[in-house]
Amino acid sequence: MENKKIAVEIYTEATPNPNTLKFITDKTLVEEGSIDFPSPSSAESCPLVLDLFRFNFVKRVFMAANFVTVTKSENIEWQEVSAMIKSVIKGYIEEGKPLFKEMPKSVSSTAPVEGEPEVITKIKVVLDEYIRPAVEQDGGAINFESFTDGVVKVQLQGSCSGCPSSTVTLKSGIENLLKRMVPEVTEVVAEGV
């Protein structure tokens, strides 16, 4: 019996990080949240990502909803390698190969938690409703880490990690919006930048 291939469309989209490219599919890859793979050892549960790391120029992989964001080394141009990456992703989806051996822990830590202080809930709502969609559109993710003495700590992933413009985005965009909408916030700092 012949396996029937699944028809899949994949297109690329530039991100603010010149070393990161977003590969968007017409299929759902991650049901909920997002998953960051900063190294091959973090990709043990995902054969697709392990295959992408076999390319020595792949430095980081991030998955969410219907896209895979790949960060490459600076010494190679996208036009030299994007078709190879697209081919690997497309092959996995078309052949119906499982993307995960087991689903890794998704990092959608902006969901309100029962009993947490109201200010933290407000911060998480602003992150989810106003900031997360824009960051995801650029091929990345933002996750709440902590709030102490007016300082919000967030984790930036995907294209945001190592992006030259992420510090500007963090201070002039995210910090200003949070300060305006949640007056208790005095500063926003990021991990993974």
MDTraj code that builds the backbone (N, CA, C; nanometers):
import mdtraj as md
import numpy as np

residues = "MET GLU ASN LYS LYS ILE ALA VAL GLU ILE TYR THR GLU ALA THR PRO ASN PRO ASN THR LEU LYS PHE ILE THR ASP LYS THR LEU VAL GLU GLU GLY SER ILE ASP PHE PRO SER PRO SER SER ALA GLU SER CYS PRO LEU VAL LEU ASP LEU PHE ARG PHE ASN PHE VAL LYS ARG VAL PHE MET ALA ALA ASN PHE VAL THR VAL THR LYS SER GLU ASN ILE GLU TRP GLN GLU VAL SER ALA MET ILE LYS SER VAL ILE LYS GLY TYR ILE GLU GLU GLY LYS PRO LEU PHE LYS GLU MET PRO LYS SER VAL SER SER THR ALA PRO VAL GLU GLY GLU PRO GLU VAL ILE THR LYS ILE LYS VAL VAL LEU ASP GLU TYR ILE ARG PRO ALA VAL GLU GLN ASP GLY GLY ALA ILE ASN PHE GLU SER PHE THR ASP GLY VAL VAL LYS VAL GLN LEU GLN GLY SER CYS SER GLY CYS PRO SER SER THR VAL THR LEU LYS SER GLY ILE GLU ASN LEU LEU LYS ARG MET VAL PRO GLU VAL THR GLU VAL VAL ALA GLU GLY VAL".split()
xyz = np.array([
    [0.0833, -0.1181, 0.0000],
    [0.0000, 0.0000, 0.0000],
    [0.0878, 0.1245, 0.0000],
    [0.0471, 0.2235, -0.0750],
    [0.1251, 0.3457, -0.0885],
    [0.0782, 0.4500, 0.0124],
    [0.1738, 0.5134, 0.0809],
    [0.1370, 0.6222, 0.1715],
    [0.0937, 0.7425, 0.0909],
    [-0.0195, 0.8005, 0.1293],
    [-0.0662, 0.9195, 0.0604],
    [-0.0030, 1.0419, 0.1258],
    [0.0613, 1.1224, 0.0434],
    [0.1253, 1.2432, 0.0964],
    [0.0200, 1.3487, 0.1274],
    [0.0486, 1.4251, 0.2305],
    [-0.0364, 1.5370, 0.2695],
    [0.0139, 1.6597, 0.1938],
    [-0.0755, 1.7273, 0.1239],
    [-0.0351, 1.8500, 0.0537],
    [-0.0099, 1.9596, 0.1568],
    [0.1045, 2.0262, 0.1446],
    [0.1385, 2.1308, 0.2403],
    [0.2029, 2.2484, 0.1671],
    [0.1668, 2.3664, 0.2092],
    [0.2271, 2.4890, 0.1571],
    [0.3152, 2.5481, 0.2657],
    [0.4338, 2.5919, 0.2285],
    [0.5240, 2.6593, 0.3226],
    [0.5791, 2.7828, 0.2543],
    [0.5720, 2.8942, 0.3236],
    [0.6352, 3.0153, 0.2730],
    [0.7190, 3.0767, 0.3845],
    [0.8143, 3.1601, 0.3463],
    [0.9017, 3.2214, 0.4458],
    [0.8654, 3.3673, 0.4645],
    [0.9008, 3.4156, 0.5810],
    [0.8769, 3.5551, 0.6146],
    [0.9980, 3.6059, 0.6925],
    [1.0475, 3.7208, 0.6553],
    [1.1605, 3.7806, 0.7271],
    [1.1150, 3.8216, 0.8672],
    [1.2096, 3.8288, 0.9582],
    [1.1835, 3.8759, 1.0939],
    [1.2757, 3.9955, 1.1189],
    [1.2545, 4.0691, 1.2274],
    [1.3464, 4.1797, 1.2573],
    [1.4910, 4.1344, 1.2796],
    [1.5087, 4.0067, 1.3131],
    [1.6432, 3.9519, 1.3326],
    [1.6927, 3.8999, 1.1974],
    [1.7970, 3.9603, 1.1392],
    [1.8435, 3.9187, 1.0064],
    [1.8935, 3.7742, 1.0006],
    [1.9262, 3.7152, 1.1136],
    [1.9732, 3.5762, 1.1158],
    [1.8610, 3.4766, 1.1429],
    [1.7390, 3.5237, 1.1473],
    [1.6246, 3.4376, 1.1760],
    [1.5209, 3.4509, 1.0659],
    [1.4692, 3.3369, 1.0220],
    [1.3667, 3.3330, 0.9181],
    [1.2507, 3.2495, 0.9695],
    [1.1295, 3.2936, 0.9386],
    [1.0079, 3.2271, 0.9824],
    [0.9551, 3.1429, 0.8667],
    [0.9353, 3.0117, 0.8903],
    [0.8812, 2.9196, 0.7908],
    [0.7370, 2.8888, 0.8308],
    [0.6426, 2.9433, 0.7554],
    [0.5011, 2.9345, 0.7902],
    [0.4350, 2.8261, 0.7063],
    [0.3575, 2.7389, 0.7720],
    [0.2884, 2.6308, 0.7022],
    [0.1374, 2.6534, 0.7075],
    [0.0667, 2.5766, 0.6270],
    [-0.0792, 2.5816, 0.6325],
    [-0.1337, 2.4697, 0.7219],
    [-0.0485, 2.4124, 0.8050],
    [-0.0870, 2.3062, 0.8987],
    [-0.0505, 2.3484, 1.0408],
    [-0.1257, 2.2985, 1.1370],
    [-0.0950, 2.3252, 1.2771],
    [0.0204, 2.2356, 1.3202],
    [0.1211, 2.2952, 1.3800],
    [0.2382, 2.2208, 1.4274],
    [0.2361, 2.2048, 1.5792],
    [0.1976, 2.3103, 1.6494],
    [0.1923, 2.3096, 1.7959],
    [0.0534, 2.3564, 1.8357],
    [-0.0189, 2.2690, 1.9059],
    [-0.1584, 2.2982, 1.9421],
    [-0.1713, 2.4182, 2.0357],
    [-0.0815, 2.4270, 2.1323],
    [-0.0945, 2.5303, 2.2336],
    [0.0429, 2.5804, 2.2763],
    [0.0578, 2.7098, 2.2913],
    [0.1839, 2.7663, 2.3381],
    [0.2919, 2.7640, 2.2315],
    [0.4152, 2.7564, 2.2764],
    [0.5302, 2.7572, 2.1871],
    [0.6418, 2.6762, 2.2508],
    [0.7372, 2.6346, 2.1686],
    [0.8481, 2.5538, 2.2191],
    [0.9777, 2.6085, 2.1607],
    [1.0726, 2.6376, 2.2469],
    [1.2013, 2.6912, 2.2062],
    [1.3063, 2.5814, 2.2173],
    [1.3869, 2.5675, 2.1125],
    [1.4954, 2.4699, 2.1110],
    [1.6263, 2.5456, 2.0915],
    [1.6917, 2.5862, 2.2012],
    [1.8146, 2.6647, 2.1890],
    [1.9377, 2.5821, 2.1508],
    [1.9243, 2.4486, 2.1522],
    [2.0389, 2.3622, 2.1202],
    [1.9880, 2.2256, 2.0770],
    [2.0742, 2.1460, 2.0120],
    [2.0324, 2.0104, 1.9739],
    [1.9895, 1.9258, 2.0944],
    [2.0568, 1.9408, 2.2074],
    [2.0214, 1.8595, 2.3248],
    [1.8804, 1.8909, 2.3761],
    [1.8301, 2.0102, 2.3480],
    [1.6951, 2.0458, 2.3924],
    [1.5884, 1.9895, 2.2986],
    [1.6315, 1.9302, 2.1867],
    [1.5377, 1.8830, 2.0839],
    [1.5194, 1.7323, 2.0832],
    [1.5579, 1.6646, 2.1898],
    [1.5493, 1.5188, 2.1944],
    [1.4094, 1.4663, 2.1611],
    [1.3057, 1.5407, 2.2000],
    [1.1681, 1.4939, 2.1797],
    [1.1118, 1.5297, 2.0425],
    [1.1893, 1.6002, 1.9593],
    [1.1373, 1.6484, 1.8320],
    [1.2293, 1.6102, 1.7156],
    [1.1990, 1.4990, 1.6468],
    [1.2840, 1.4547, 1.5358],
    [1.3023, 1.5604, 1.4256],
    [1.1981, 1.6376, 1.3976],
    [1.2099, 1.7428, 1.2955],
    [1.3198, 1.8415, 1.3337],
    [1.3161, 1.8887, 1.4564],
    [1.4140, 1.9877, 1.5010],
    [1.5535, 1.9252, 1.5073],
    [1.5629, 1.8002, 1.5507],
    [1.6936, 1.7325, 1.5497],
    [1.7506, 1.7290, 1.4082],
    [1.6631, 1.7013, 1.3097],
    [1.7096, 1.7019, 1.1699],
    [1.7555, 1.8403, 1.1260],
    [1.6862, 1.9438, 1.1704],
    [1.7276, 2.0806, 1.1347],
    [1.8636, 2.1129, 1.1958],
    [1.8877, 2.0672, 1.3191],
    [2.0164, 2.0924, 1.3845],
    [2.1312, 2.0169, 1.3178],
    [2.1002, 1.9209, 1.2313],
    [2.2072, 1.8502, 1.1591],
    [2.2775, 1.9442, 1.0614],
    [2.2095, 2.0507, 1.0215],
    [2.2752, 2.1545, 0.9411],
    [2.3617, 2.2349, 1.0379],
    [2.4924, 2.2414, 1.0153],
    [2.5815, 2.3072, 1.1119],
    [2.5578, 2.4575, 1.1239],
    [2.4832, 2.5164, 1.0306],
    [2.4541, 2.6602, 1.0377],
    [2.3309, 2.6903, 1.1223],
    [2.2517, 2.5898, 1.1601],
    [2.1320, 2.6122, 1.2427],
    [2.1752, 2.6270, 1.3875],
    [2.1388, 2.7409, 1.4473],
    [2.1811, 2.7723, 1.5835],
    [2.0677, 2.7644, 1.6856],
    [1.9431, 2.7789, 1.6400],
    [1.8279, 2.7769, 1.7315],
    [1.7029, 2.7523, 1.6491],
    [1.6052, 2.6813, 1.7081],
    [1.4782, 2.6559, 1.6410],
    [1.3669, 2.6842, 1.7409],
    [1.2598, 2.7439, 1.6913],
    [1.1452, 2.7804, 1.7745],
    [1.0193, 2.7398, 1.6992],
    [0.9236, 2.6786, 1.7689],
    [0.7987, 2.6362, 1.7049],
    [0.6789, 2.6908, 1.7807],
    [0.5782, 2.7332, 1.7050],
    [0.4513, 2.7756, 1.7626],
    [0.3441, 2.7608, 1.6554],
    [0.2245, 2.7377, 1.6967],
    [0.1075, 2.7305, 1.6084],
    [0.1401, 2.6657, 1.4742],
    [0.1556, 2.7483, 1.3704],
    [0.1770, 2.6966, 1.2344],
    [0.3105, 2.7413, 1.1744],
    [0.4079, 2.7710, 1.2583],
    [0.5366, 2.8144, 1.2030],
    [0.6557, 2.7609, 1.2808],
    [0.7690, 2.7565, 1.2088],
    [0.8982, 2.7198, 1.2651],
    [0.9908, 2.8375, 1.2377],
    [1.0521, 2.8897, 1.3410],
    [1.1478, 2.9981, 1.3256],
    [1.2874, 2.9383, 1.3418],
    [1.3733, 2.9625, 1.2441],
    [1.5089, 2.9071, 1.2467],
    [1.6093, 3.0226, 1.2527],
    [1.7041, 3.0121, 1.3446],
    [1.8126, 3.1092, 1.3544],
    [1.9391, 3.0423, 1.3018],
    [2.0066, 3.1109, 1.2103],
    [2.1272, 3.0570, 1.1458],
    [2.2510, 3.1307, 1.1956],
    [2.3666, 3.0759, 1.1651],
    [2.4906, 3.1460, 1.1967],
    [2.5062, 3.2642, 1.1005],
    [2.5816, 3.3633, 1.1432],
    [2.5960, 3.4872, 1.0659],
    [2.6761, 3.4695, 0.9375],
    [2.7596, 3.3665, 0.9286],
    [2.8518, 3.3537, 0.8154],
    [2.7901, 3.2876, 0.6921],
    [2.6582, 3.2730, 0.6890],
    [2.5919, 3.2115, 0.5733],
    [2.4675, 3.2936, 0.5392],
    [2.4347, 3.3003, 0.4121],
    [2.3200, 3.3816, 0.3679],
    [2.1950, 3.2946, 0.3554],
    [2.0784, 3.3545, 0.3795],
    [1.9525, 3.2804, 0.3714],
    [1.9292, 3.2201, 0.2335],
    [1.9647, 3.2921, 0.1274],
    [1.9388, 3.2380, -0.0067],
    [2.0150, 3.1086, -0.0322],
    [2.1227, 3.0845, 0.0435],
    [2.2001, 2.9612, 0.0284],
    [2.1342, 2.8424, 0.0983],
    [2.0543, 2.8674, 0.2023],
    [2.0090, 2.7574, 0.2881],
    [1.8581, 2.7471, 0.3102],
    [1.7818, 2.8495, 0.2792],
    [1.6384, 2.8459, 0.3139],
    [1.5636, 2.7332, 0.2425],
    [1.6001, 2.7020, 0.1191],
    [1.5318, 2.5944, 0.0457],
    [1.5545, 2.4590, 0.1132],
    [1.6744, 2.4367, 0.1679],
    [1.7030, 2.3097, 0.2371],
    [1.6169, 2.2967, 0.3624],
    [1.6072, 2.4049, 0.4384],
    [1.5273, 2.4024, 0.5614],
    [1.3805, 2.3800, 0.5263],
    [1.3320, 2.4542, 0.4287],
    [1.1927, 2.4399, 0.3849],
    [1.1646, 2.2956, 0.3428],
    [1.2582, 2.2333, 0.2721],
    [1.2430, 2.0967, 0.2247],
    [1.2313, 1.9970, 0.3411],
    [1.3111, 2.0147, 0.4442],
    [1.3052, 1.9259, 0.5609],
    [1.1695, 1.9393, 0.6305],
    [1.1267, 2.0620, 0.6549],
    [0.9988, 2.0853, 0.7231],
    [0.8845, 2.0283, 0.6390],
    [0.8839, 2.0601, 0.5118],
    [0.7789, 2.0137, 0.4214],
    [0.7752, 1.8605, 0.4158],
    [0.8929, 1.7969, 0.4093],
    [0.9008, 1.6511, 0.4052],
    [0.8362, 1.5860, 0.5261],
    [0.8646, 1.6384, 0.6442],
    [0.8051, 1.5824, 0.7658],
    [0.6532, 1.5917, 0.7617],
    [0.6011, 1.7071, 0.7232],
    [0.4566, 1.7262, 0.7247],
    [0.3901, 1.6436, 0.6143],
    [0.4452, 1.6475, 0.4934],
    [0.3862, 1.5743, 0.3806],
    [0.3812, 1.4233, 0.4057],
    [0.4845, 1.3706, 0.4671],
    [0.4896, 1.2270, 0.4910],
    [0.4129, 1.1870, 0.6170],
    [0.3586, 1.2847, 0.6882],
    [0.2814, 1.2548, 0.8085],
    [0.3661, 1.2025, 0.9226],
    [0.4972, 1.2306, 0.9184],
    [0.5860, 1.1872, 1.0267],
    [0.5473, 1.2610, 1.1549],
    [0.5533, 1.1925, 1.2679],
    [0.5239, 1.2637, 1.3930],
    [0.6316, 1.3691, 1.4196],
    [0.5882, 1.4877, 1.4582],
    [0.6835, 1.5955, 1.4867],
    [0.7476, 1.5773, 1.6240],
    [0.6768, 1.5086, 1.7140],
    [0.7260, 1.4921, 1.8509],
    [0.7172, 1.3462, 1.8934],
    [0.8215, 1.2980, 1.9627],
    [0.8162, 1.1657, 2.0258],
    [0.7206, 1.1745, 2.1442],
    [0.7370, 1.2806, 2.2188],
    [0.6458, 1.3160, 2.3274],
    [0.6391, 1.4674, 2.3279],
    [0.5256, 1.5202, 2.3633],
    [0.5090, 1.6646, 2.3573],
    [0.5917, 1.7299, 2.4675],
    [0.6890, 1.8149, 2.4296],
    [0.7660, 1.8846, 2.5337],
    [0.6784, 1.9859, 2.6058],
    [0.7244, 2.0286, 2.7193],
    [0.6503, 2.1282, 2.7968],
    [0.6434, 2.2567, 2.7168],
    [0.5219, 2.2994, 2.6909],
    [0.4991, 2.4238, 2.6190],
    [0.5282, 2.5395, 2.7135],
    [0.5741, 2.6500, 2.6589],
    [0.6113, 2.7632, 2.7439],
    [0.5149, 2.8795, 2.7262],
    [0.3944, 2.8590, 2.7672],
    [0.2945, 2.9637, 2.7598],
    [0.2639, 3.0072, 2.9018],
    [0.3617, 3.0683, 2.9676],
    [0.3499, 3.0958, 3.1103],
    [0.2886, 3.2321, 3.1404],
    [0.2040, 3.2817, 3.0517],
    [0.1381, 3.4079, 3.0832],
    [-0.0059, 3.3848, 3.1306],
    [-0.0483, 3.2596, 3.1405],
    [-0.1833, 3.2313, 3.1883],
    [-0.1947, 3.2697, 3.3354],
    [-0.3017, 3.3418, 3.3715],
    [-0.3206, 3.3770, 3.5123],
    [-0.3312, 3.2517, 3.5993],
    [-0.2761, 3.2612, 3.7189],
    [-0.2779, 3.1510, 3.8139],
    [-0.3641, 3.1924, 3.9323],
    [-0.4517, 3.1032, 3.9737],
    [-0.5405, 3.1326, 4.0856],
    [-0.4604, 3.1689, 4.2103],
    [-0.4988, 3.2786, 4.2748],
    [-0.4333, 3.3197, 4.3977],
    [-0.3128, 3.4113, 4.3790],
    [-0.2734, 3.4369, 4.2547],
    [-0.1590, 3.5266, 4.2353],
    [-0.2037, 3.6713, 4.2551],
    [-0.1117, 3.7622, 4.2879],
    [-0.1474, 3.9024, 4.3080],
    [-0.2119, 3.9633, 4.1816],
    [-0.3054, 4.0542, 4.2028],
    [-0.3790, 4.1157, 4.0920],
    [-0.2862, 4.1859, 3.9930],
    [-0.1788, 4.2471, 4.0404],
    [-0.0864, 4.3170, 3.9517],
    [-0.0206, 4.2190, 3.8535],
    [0.0107, 4.0983, 3.8983],
    [0.0709, 3.9985, 3.8090],
    [-0.0303, 3.9539, 3.7043],
    [-0.1544, 3.9359, 3.7457],
    [-0.2598, 3.9009, 3.6497],
    [-0.2736, 4.0098, 3.5447],
    [-0.2704, 4.1379, 3.5869],
    [-0.2794, 4.2500, 3.4919],
    [-0.1628, 4.2475, 3.3927],
    [-0.0426, 4.2239, 3.4432],
    [0.0768, 4.2174, 3.3574],
    [0.0609, 4.1060, 3.2544],
    [0.0175, 3.9891, 3.2989],
    [0.0000, 3.8750, 3.2088],
    [-0.1057, 3.9031, 3.1016],
    [-0.2129, 3.9713, 3.1393],
    [-0.3182, 4.0054, 3.0424],
    [-0.2624, 4.0996, 2.9356],
    [-0.1857, 4.1997, 2.9761],
    [-0.1247, 4.2925, 2.8795],
    [-0.0285, 4.2166, 2.7879],
    [0.0533, 4.1303, 2.8454],
    [0.1462, 4.0514, 2.7640],
    [0.0702, 3.9661, 2.6624],
    [-0.0353, 3.8982, 2.7077],
    [-0.1114, 3.8082, 2.6193],
    [-0.1904, 3.8821, 2.5115],
    [-0.2585, 3.9887, 2.5499],
    [-0.3505, 4.0540, 2.4568],
    [-0.2852, 4.1576, 2.3659],
    [-0.1814, 4.2251, 2.4131],
    [-0.1238, 4.3344, 2.3360],
    [0.0152, 4.3044, 2.2797],
    [0.0956, 4.2317, 2.3544],
    [0.2353, 4.2154, 2.3169],
    [0.2618, 4.0826, 2.2458],
    [0.2088, 3.9733, 2.2988],
    [0.2334, 3.8405, 2.2410],
    [0.1989, 3.8325, 2.0920],
    [0.0822, 3.8828, 2.0473],
    [0.0510, 3.8709, 1.9029],
    [0.1556, 3.9378, 1.8133],
    [0.2052, 4.0531, 1.8530],
    [0.3058, 4.1228, 1.7715],
    [0.4385, 4.0474, 1.7713],
    [0.4770, 3.9950, 1.8858],
    [0.6029, 3.9209, 1.8964],
    [0.5937, 3.7913, 1.8152],
    [0.4784, 3.7223, 1.8217],
    [0.4605, 3.5996, 1.7438],
    [0.4620, 3.6281, 1.5941],
    [0.4060, 3.7414, 1.5557],
    [0.4068, 3.7777, 1.4134],
    [0.5504, 3.7921, 1.3622],
    [0.6402, 3.8323, 1.4506],
    [0.7819, 3.8451, 1.4148],
    [0.8591, 3.7151, 1.4344],
    [0.7886, 3.6052, 1.4655],
    [0.8541, 3.4749, 1.4776],
    [0.9124, 3.4452, 1.6138],
    [0.8626, 3.5112, 1.7162],
    [0.9167, 3.4896, 1.8498],
    [0.8083, 3.4693, 1.9535],
    [0.8502, 3.4708, 2.0781],
    [0.7570, 3.4568, 2.1904],
    [0.8079, 3.5369, 2.3086],
    [0.7148, 3.5778, 2.3922],
    [0.7490, 3.6462, 2.5163],
    [0.6744, 3.5758, 2.6280],
    [0.7451, 3.5467, 2.7361],
    [0.6856, 3.4772, 2.8490],
    [0.7168, 3.5509, 2.9781],
    [0.6177, 3.5580, 3.0646],
    [0.6327, 3.6195, 3.1957],
    [0.7190, 3.5311, 3.2837],
    [0.8174, 3.5911, 3.3499],
    [0.9027, 3.5174, 3.4441],
    [0.8702, 3.5563, 3.5889],
    [0.8751, 3.6899, 3.6164],
    [0.8518, 3.7335, 3.7544],
    [0.8217, 3.8824, 3.7589],
    [0.7724, 3.9261, 3.8758],
    [0.7504, 4.0682, 3.9038],
    [0.7937, 4.0937, 4.0470],
    [0.8971, 4.1770, 4.0633],
    [0.9498, 4.2080, 4.1958],
    [0.9892, 4.3545, 4.2007],
    [0.9412, 4.4262, 4.3010],
    [0.9773, 4.5666, 4.3244],
    [0.9636, 4.6517, 4.1974],
    [0.8546, 4.6344, 4.1247],
    [0.8291, 4.7155, 4.0054],
    [0.8944, 4.6648, 3.8779],
    [0.9798, 4.5625, 3.8877],
    [1.0530, 4.5118, 3.7714],
    [0.9872, 4.3832, 3.7192],
    [0.9469, 4.3885, 3.5929],
    [0.8919, 4.2700, 3.5268],
    [1.0066, 4.2021, 3.4537],
    [1.0222, 4.0727, 3.4792],
    [1.1232, 3.9951, 3.4066],
    [1.0479, 3.9056, 3.3079],
    [1.0895, 3.9143, 3.1799],
    [1.0284, 3.8322, 3.0751],
    [1.1366, 3.7509, 3.0070],
    [1.0937, 3.6476, 2.9375],
    [1.1858, 3.5661, 2.8592],
    [1.1478, 3.5838, 2.7125],
    [1.2465, 3.6195, 2.6298],
    [1.2247, 3.6345, 2.4865],
    [1.2807, 3.5116, 2.4167],
    [1.2028, 3.4577, 2.3206],
    [1.2452, 3.3368, 2.2512],
    [1.2246, 3.3518, 2.1016],
    [1.2724, 3.2536, 2.0273],
    [1.2569, 3.2548, 1.8822],
    [1.3399, 3.3648, 1.8198],
    [1.2810, 3.4382, 1.7263],
    [1.3565, 3.5423, 1.6559],
    [1.4006, 3.6544, 1.7482],
    [1.3337, 3.6690, 1.8626],
    [1.3703, 3.7753, 1.9574],
    [1.5028, 3.7474, 2.0261],
    [1.5349, 3.6207, 2.0397],
    [1.6582, 3.5840, 2.1079],
    [1.7767, 3.6182, 2.0182],
    [1.8587, 3.7110, 2.0635],
    [1.9761, 3.7511, 1.9865],
    [1.9472, 3.8527, 1.8780],
    [1.8258, 3.9048, 1.8730],
    [1.7907, 4.0030, 1.7707],
    [1.8513, 4.1386, 1.8052],
    [1.9157, 4.2033, 1.7071],
    [1.9764, 4.3336, 1.7338],
    [1.8751, 4.4383, 1.7807],
    [1.7501, 4.4279, 1.7350],
    [1.6517, 4.5293, 1.7726],
    [1.5691, 4.4907, 1.8950],
    [1.5965, 4.3748, 1.9567],
    [1.5121, 4.3315, 2.0680],
    [1.5235, 4.4227, 2.1898],
    [1.6401, 4.4800, 2.2153],
    [1.6552, 4.5704, 2.3301],
    [1.5727, 4.6965, 2.3102],
    [1.5736, 4.7491, 2.1885],
    [1.4930, 4.8685, 2.1575],
    [1.3451, 4.8349, 2.1709],
    [1.3045, 4.7221, 2.1148],
    [1.1646, 4.6789, 2.1241],
    [1.1243, 4.6626, 2.2695],
    [1.2120, 4.6014, 2.3479],
    [1.1830, 4.5774, 2.4890],
    [1.1621, 4.7082, 2.5634],
    [1.2550, 4.8030, 2.5476],
    [1.2484, 4.9279, 2.6239],
    [1.1450, 5.0262, 2.5687],
    [1.1460, 5.0485, 2.4370],
    [1.0566, 5.1513, 2.3835],
    [0.9158, 5.0992, 2.3565],
    [0.9009, 4.9693, 2.3383],
    [0.7682, 4.9157, 2.3100],
    [0.7058, 4.8491, 2.4306],
    [0.7617, 4.7375, 2.4698],
    [0.7033, 4.6551, 2.5760],
    [0.7024, 4.7281, 2.7096],
    [0.8173, 4.7857, 2.7479],
    [0.8252, 4.8552, 2.8772],
    [0.7297, 4.9744, 2.8819],
    [0.7274, 5.0564, 2.7770],
    [0.6382, 5.1724, 2.7763],
    [0.4916, 5.1317, 2.7872],
    [0.4514, 5.0280, 2.7135],
    [0.3131, 4.9826, 2.7174],
    [0.2772, 4.9290, 2.8561],
    [0.3635, 4.8468, 2.9131],
    [0.3347, 4.7925, 3.0465],
    [0.3292, 4.9030, 3.1516],
    [0.4211, 4.9991, 3.1457],
    [0.4208, 5.1103, 3.2432],
    [0.2906, 5.1909, 3.2327],
    [0.2448, 5.2103, 3.1092],
    [0.1228, 5.2884, 3.0867],
    [-0.0012, 5.2116, 3.1349],
    [-0.0057, 5.0821, 3.1111],
    [-0.1257, 5.0045, 3.1425],
    [-0.1268, 4.9459, 3.2833],
    [-0.0082, 4.9287, 3.3422],
    [0.0030, 4.8762, 3.4792],
    [0.0995, 4.9685, 3.5535],
    [0.0461, 5.0728, 3.6207],
    [0.1307, 5.1760, 3.6828],
    [0.2340, 5.1238, 3.7829],
    [0.2119, 5.0056, 3.8387],
    [0.3086, 4.9487, 3.9341],
    [0.4397, 4.9084, 3.8676],
    [0.4399, 4.8953, 3.7358],
    [0.5594, 4.8545, 3.6622],
    [0.6526, 4.9736, 3.6431],
    [0.7802, 4.9567, 3.6809],
    [0.8795, 5.0634, 3.6625],
    [0.9848, 5.0286, 3.5572],
    [1.0020, 4.8970, 3.5322],
    [1.1045, 4.8539, 3.4363],
    [1.0710, 4.7149, 3.3867],
    [1.1171, 4.6835, 3.2642],
    [1.1045, 4.5484, 3.2098],
    [1.2440, 4.5034, 3.1672],
    [1.2840, 4.3854, 3.2123],
    [1.4121, 4.3280, 3.1731],
    [1.3866, 4.1912, 3.1106],
    [1.4777, 4.1511, 3.0224],
    [1.4559, 4.0270, 2.9499],
    [1.5707, 3.9299, 2.9660],
    [1.5343, 3.8019, 2.9680],
    [1.6314, 3.6925, 2.9593],
    [1.6255, 3.6417, 2.8164],
    [1.7318, 3.5847, 2.7683],
    [1.7317, 3.5274, 2.6345],
    [1.7580, 3.6283, 2.5252],
    [1.8015, 3.7492, 2.5618],
    [1.8304, 3.8523, 2.4604],
    [1.9756, 3.8427, 2.4211],
])
top = md.Topology()
chain = top.add_chain()
for i, resn in enumerate(residues, 1):
    res = top.add_residue(resn, chain, resSeq=i)
    for name in ("N", "CA", "C"):
        top.add_atom(name, md.element.get_by_symbol(name[0]), res)
traj = md.Trajectory(xyz[None], top)
